[in-house]
Amino acid sequence: MLKIFGAPSRYVQGPDALSGLGAFAARLGRRAVVVSDPLVGKMIGERVLRLCAEEQVDARISLVEGEVTHQKIAAVVESVRAHAPDLVIAAGGGKSIDIGKAVANALKTRLITVPTVASNDSPTSKNYVIYDDRHQLVAVEHLPFDPDYVVVDTLLLSKAPKHLFLAGIGDAISKKFEAEQAFAAGGANMFGEHSTLAAQLLADGCYRILRADAAAALDCAGSGSPTPAFERAVEATLLLSGLGFESGGLSIAHALTRGWPAVPGVAAAMHGLQVAFGLLIQLTLEKRDDAIVAELAEWYRTVGLPRSLADLGAAEASQASLLEAAERTLTAPHVRNFKRALSAAELAACLDTFRHATPI
């Protein structure tokens, strides 16, 4: 295998970063479609249109709601096709950004992502996830490129609710350990090749920043006033985490998201909370030193991340549901990025030990 590292062409972060959007758009195209949900459209839609118009970019808004399904994507594509866009601006949370990516892919346009929450690292990557109407995963699809611009206005992000930022931190904290496993197993990253050392270092930096700054950053969440700790944690959650997973690779913590829908309670949890809990499972399966897992679990307690099935409302999960979760997990491609083969029985037994608390 070769080594491949990918990244957005430009990443722009800071208070009022959105003010530069029109100029960024004008470098990429002249006819834009802005994909966002109604809440984000109400919040920044008129401003985005004005910023584009000031730079002679003809922009239209397409409002989307609900799951990221093939049917939803096809409907949006058909609704904007007559505008003949050469640029998609995907603004909002993970669903709006993923629909925007899919529209850009279908219409072969350039892409700008504008996250309004830091609940996951979708804004920096080429990947997008397709579900059915029951939120069951259908496919993970890929753009041929990473976004041209990622515009992160921390004034906007600092107004978002704390629980959304916590989910983003949960999603990001795993990337160091998943990239390490992928590297050790000689596995593939999201480009289908080996990880570079740069990706490993970025994933490690993501972990170190979040351990140092996440608690203070969470205190800032919802205030509308970004602090230096908030800025660092946002960069780790969006940029470092995104580069770390896409170019570094994923492992068991993310593979488990294929299995969690089988477990009531966990199935309803936000992606980042599922991943954070899955990391504790992964480290246990790695047979990491108990002191390392205990220290991380204590940090989870201080910031509010789940440490057990009980924390996710699944203390009474049946053995059958845990076994089904394990079986589904082993169908995920990320399980190949682990240093040894796992059985469904071993994985289910490990899940069971986390029923009420971290078992250390």
C-alpha distance (Angstrom), angle and dihedral (degrees) to the residues before:
residue distance angle dihedral
M1 . . .
L2 3.76 . .
K3 3.79 124.4 .
I4 3.81 117.5 -112.5
F5 3.80 130.3 -174.3
G6 3.79 121.3 -173.4
A7 3.80 133.8 -177.3
P8 3.80 142.7 160.4
S9 3.80 114.6 -79.7
R10 3.83 91.0 -122.2
Y11 3.80 133.1 12.1
V12 3.81 114.4 -167.2
Q13 3.82 120.0 -174.5
G14 3.77 135.4 170.5
P15 3.80 145.5 82.2
D16 3.81 109.9 -43.0
A17 3.82 93.0 4.0
L18 3.80 86.3 146.7
S19 3.81 89.7 73.5
G20 3.82 88.8 76.2
L21 3.80 94.7 53.8
G22 3.79 96.4 100.1
A23 3.79 92.9 53.8
F24 3.80 91.3 46.6
A25 3.81 91.1 49.6
A26 3.81 92.1 49.6
R27 3.81 90.0 58.2
L28 3.80 90.0 59.0
G29 3.78 108.6 35.5
R30 3.80 150.8 -25.8
R31 3.80 103.0 -126.6
A32 3.80 116.5 52.6
V33 3.77 136.5 179.5
V34 3.81 116.6 -155.0
V35 3.81 111.9 -148.6
S36 3.81 114.1 -161.6
D37 3.78 142.2 133.2
P38 3.82 119.8 -99.3
L39 3.81 94.2 -100.9
V40 3.80 93.6 53.2
G41 3.79 90.4 40.7
K42 3.79 89.4 56.6
M43 3.79 91.5 45.3
I44 3.82 101.3 48.8
G45 3.80 108.1 -3.6
E46 3.81 98.9 103.7
R47 3.79 91.1 44.3
V48 3.80 92.0 51.7
L49 3.81 91.2 50.3
R50 3.80 91.1 48.8
L51 3.81 93.2 48.0
C52 3.80 90.1 51.0
A53 3.80 93.5 45.9
E54 3.81 90.7 52.3
E55 3.81 87.2 61.4
Q56 3.82 94.8 43.7
V57 3.80 93.8 -104.4
D58 3.82 112.5 141.7
A59 3.81 103.9 -141.0
R60 3.81 130.8 -178.4
I61 3.80 127.6 -172.7
S62 3.82 124.3 -126.3
L63 3.81 112.3 -168.6
V64 3.80 117.6 -151.5
E65 3.79 134.2 -174.7
G66 3.79 136.9 179.5
E67 3.77 132.9 21.5
V68 3.79 125.9 -6.7
T69 3.81 97.9 -111.0
H70 3.78 133.2 159.1
Q71 3.80 88.5 -114.3
K72 3.82 93.0 52.2
I73 3.80 92.2 48.8
A74 3.81 92.5 48.6
A75 3.81 90.8 50.4
V76 3.80 92.7 51.7
V77 3.81 92.0 46.5
E78 3.80 91.8 52.7
S79 3.81 92.9 45.2
V80 3.84 92.9 55.9
R81 3.80 101.0 33.7
A82 3.82 93.9 93.8
H83 3.83 89.4 58.6
A84 3.83 87.7 60.3
P85 3.81 94.4 -144.2
D86 3.78 120.7 -161.0
L87 3.81 92.1 -172.5
V88 3.81 135.7 44.6
I89 3.81 120.1 -157.8
A90 3.81 107.6 -163.0
A91 3.81 110.0 -163.2
G92 3.79 130.1 179.4
G93 3.78 135.6 28.8
G94 3.77 130.8 -19.1
K95 3.82 97.4 -70.9
S96 3.80 95.8 50.8
I97 3.78 91.1 45.5
D98 3.80 92.7 49.2
I99 3.82 91.8 49.4
G100 3.80 88.3 48.4
K101 3.79 90.3 52.0
A102 3.79 91.2 49.8
V103 3.82 91.4 49.7
A104 3.82 90.7 49.0
N105 3.79 89.3 50.1
A106 3.80 93.4 49.3
L107 3.81 94.4 47.1
K108 3.83 95.8 37.5
T109 3.82 93.4 -125.7
R110 3.79 135.2 145.9
L111 3.81 117.4 -95.7
I112 3.80 138.9 -137.1
T113 3.81 119.8 -178.8
V114 3.80 121.2 -156.1
P115 3.82 110.8 -173.5
T116 3.80 115.3 -159.9
V117 3.81 93.3 -174.0
A118 3.80 131.9 35.2
S119 3.80 95.2 -137.7
N120 3.83 95.5 125.3
D121 3.80 141.6 -2.0
S122 3.80 97.8 -108.5
P123 3.84 93.8 116.3
T124 3.81 94.7 72.6
S125 3.81 100.5 43.5
K126 3.79 139.3 77.7
N127 3.81 93.0 -134.0
Y128 3.78 126.4 100.2
V129 3.79 129.5 178.7
I130 3.82 125.7 -134.4
Y131 3.82 121.3 -153.5
D132 3.77 136.6 179.0
D133 3.80 123.6 -119.0
R134 3.82 90.2 -86.2
H135 3.84 91.7 55.9
Q136 3.80 92.3 -107.4
L137 3.79 112.3 147.7
V138 3.80 113.2 -107.4
A139 3.81 104.0 171.0
V140 3.79 146.2 -20.7
E141 3.79 108.9 -133.0
H142 3.79 132.4 -172.6
L143 3.75 138.6 -141.8
P144 3.81 114.2 -136.8
F145 3.82 87.3 -119.5
D146 3.79 142.1 25.9
P147 3.83 117.7 -106.0
D148 3.79 116.5 -68.9
Y149 3.79 91.6 -136.6
V150 3.80 133.6 11.9
V151 3.80 108.8 -163.4
V152 3.81 113.0 -165.0
D153 3.80 113.4 -174.9
T154 3.79 103.9 -169.5
L155 3.80 91.9 -165.9
L156 3.81 86.7 65.3
L157 3.79 94.7 41.6
S158 3.80 93.4 49.1
K159 3.82 89.0 60.2
A160 3.82 92.9 57.1
P161 3.81 119.8 102.2
K162 3.79 119.0 -86.4
H163 3.80 95.1 -122.6
L164 3.81 91.0 61.5
F165 3.79 92.3 52.6
L166 3.81 89.9 46.9
A167 3.81 88.9 56.4
G168 3.80 90.0 52.4
I169 3.79 90.9 50.9
G170 3.80 89.4 49.7
D171 3.78 90.9 52.3
A172 3.80 92.0 47.8
I173 3.80 100.7 44.6
S174 3.80 91.9 69.4
K175 3.79 97.6 55.6
K176 3.82 96.8 86.4
F177 3.80 92.1 55.3
E178 3.78 96.0 40.5
A179 3.80 92.2 49.6
E180 3.81 89.4 48.7
Q181 3.80 91.5 53.7
A182 3.79 92.9 46.1
F183 3.80 89.9 50.5
A184 3.82 93.6 46.7
A185 3.80 92.0 48.0
G186 3.80 92.8 48.8
G187 3.79 87.1 -120.9
A188 3.77 132.8 158.0
N189 3.77 130.6 -94.7
M190 3.83 124.7 -146.5
F191 3.81 90.1 -75.4
G192 3.80 90.8 58.5
E193 3.79 94.0 -111.5
H194 3.81 139.8 88.1
S195 3.78 124.3 -65.4
T196 3.78 122.0 -104.0
L197 3.78 122.1 -130.6
A198 3.80 87.1 -114.1
A199 3.81 90.9 63.6
Q200 3.81 90.8 50.2
L201 3.79 91.3 51.3
L202 3.80 92.5 48.1
A203 3.81 91.8 50.6
D204 3.80 89.9 49.3
G205 3.80 90.8 48.9
C206 3.79 89.9 51.1
Y207 3.81 89.8 56.4
R208 3.78 94.6 46.4
I209 3.81 93.9 49.5
L210 3.79 93.4 48.3
R211 3.78 93.0 48.1
A212 3.80 89.1 52.2
D213 3.82 101.0 38.7
A214 3.80 112.1 19.2
A215 3.81 96.8 91.9
A216 3.81 93.6 51.2
A217 3.81 91.1 42.1
L218 3.80 91.6 53.2
D219 3.80 89.1 52.8
C220 3.80 87.0 59.2
A221 3.82 95.1 48.5
G222 3.78 112.6 114.4
S223 3.81 94.3 15.8
G224 3.81 97.9 100.5
S225 3.81 89.2 -134.9
P226 3.82 112.6 98.6
T227 3.79 115.9 -148.9
P228 3.82 127.6 -158.9
A229 3.82 89.4 -100.4
F230 3.80 89.8 51.4
E231 3.82 91.3 50.2
R232 3.82 91.4 51.0
A233 3.80 93.7 46.7
V234 3.81 92.2 48.1
E235 3.79 91.0 51.3
A236 3.80 89.8 49.9
T237 3.81 93.4 46.4
L238 3.80 96.1 47.3
L239 3.80 110.1 23.6
L240 3.80 107.2 24.7
S241 3.79 93.8 38.1
G242 3.79 92.0 46.8
L243 3.78 94.2 49.4
G244 3.79 90.6 42.0
F245 3.78 95.5 55.9
E246 3.79 99.2 36.8
S247 3.79 96.9 47.5
G248 3.80 97.6 23.6
G249 3.79 102.4 45.0
L250 3.80 137.2 -125.4
S251 3.79 131.7 -102.4
I252 3.82 141.4 176.4
A253 3.82 98.3 -31.3
H254 3.80 89.9 63.1
A255 3.81 95.8 33.5
L256 3.81 87.1 62.7
T257 3.81 90.3 64.5
R258 3.83 85.7 74.0
G259 3.80 88.4 58.3
W260 3.80 104.2 39.5
P261 3.84 94.8 79.2
A262 3.82 86.1 72.2
V263 3.81 90.8 62.7
P264 3.83 116.4 71.4
G265 3.79 110.0 -134.1
V266 3.78 95.7 24.3
A267 3.80 89.1 56.2
A268 3.82 90.1 62.8
A269 3.81 95.3 48.5
M270 3.80 121.4 105.2
H271 3.81 115.4 -94.6
G272 3.80 93.3 -110.6
L273 3.79 93.2 53.7
Q274 3.80 90.2 49.7
V275 3.80 90.4 51.0
A276 3.81 94.6 47.0
F277 3.80 91.2 52.4
G278 3.80 89.6 43.6
L279 3.79 89.3 57.1
L280 3.81 90.3 62.7
I281 3.81 88.2 52.6
Q282 3.81 90.9 49.1
L283 3.81 94.0 49.8
T284 3.80 90.2 49.4
L285 3.81 91.2 51.1
E286 3.79 88.6 48.8
K287 3.82 86.5 56.6
R288 3.79 91.1 -126.8
D289 3.78 116.6 179.6
D290 3.81 110.5 -76.7
A291 3.80 90.4 -127.1
I292 3.83 91.1 60.3
V293 3.81 93.0 50.4
A294 3.81 91.8 44.2
E295 3.79 92.7 50.7
L296 3.80 92.1 49.4
A297 3.81 91.6 46.5
E298 3.80 89.7 52.9
W299 3.79 89.9 52.7
Y300 3.80 88.0 50.4
R301 3.81 87.6 56.0
T302 3.79 92.8 52.5
V303 3.82 94.5 51.2
G304 3.80 97.7 35.4
L305 3.80 104.5 -107.8
P306 3.85 119.4 146.8
R307 3.79 118.9 -94.9
S308 3.81 100.7 178.0
L309 3.78 144.3 21.2
A310 3.80 86.3 -101.1
D311 3.80 90.2 60.4
L312 3.81 87.2 58.5
G313 3.79 94.6 46.5
A314 3.80 95.0 -102.4
A315 3.80 104.6 105.9
E316 3.80 90.4 125.4
A317 3.80 96.0 46.8
S318 3.79 110.8 147.8
Q319 3.76 122.5 -114.5
A320 3.80 87.7 -120.3
S321 3.81 92.0 56.8
L322 3.81 91.5 49.0
L323 3.80 90.8 50.2
E324 3.81 91.0 48.5
A325 3.81 89.3 49.4
A326 3.79 89.7 52.1
E327 3.80 92.6 48.6
R328 3.81 92.2 49.8
T329 3.80 90.7 47.0
L330 3.78 91.4 56.3
T331 3.82 89.7 59.0
A332 3.82 90.9 63.5
P333 3.82 115.9 101.4
H334 3.81 90.7 -133.6
V335 3.84 91.5 72.5
R336 3.80 87.0 75.4
N337 3.80 86.9 66.3
F338 3.80 92.0 72.7
K339 3.75 128.4 97.3
R340 3.80 94.9 -120.5
A341 3.78 140.8 21.0
L342 3.79 116.9 -93.8
S343 3.78 129.7 -153.1
A344 3.78 124.4 -142.2
A345 3.79 89.7 -120.0
E346 3.81 93.1 54.4
L347 3.80 92.6 46.7
A348 3.81 93.5 46.9
A349 3.80 90.7 49.4
C350 3.80 90.1 52.0
L351 3.81 91.0 50.7
D352 3.79 89.9 51.1
T353 3.81 92.1 56.3
F354 3.82 88.6 60.8
R355 3.79 93.2 56.2
H356 3.81 98.2 114.3
A357 3.80 105.9 4.0
T358 3.80 144.2 -6.1
P359 3.85 101.1 -71.7
I360 3.81 101.2 -127.7
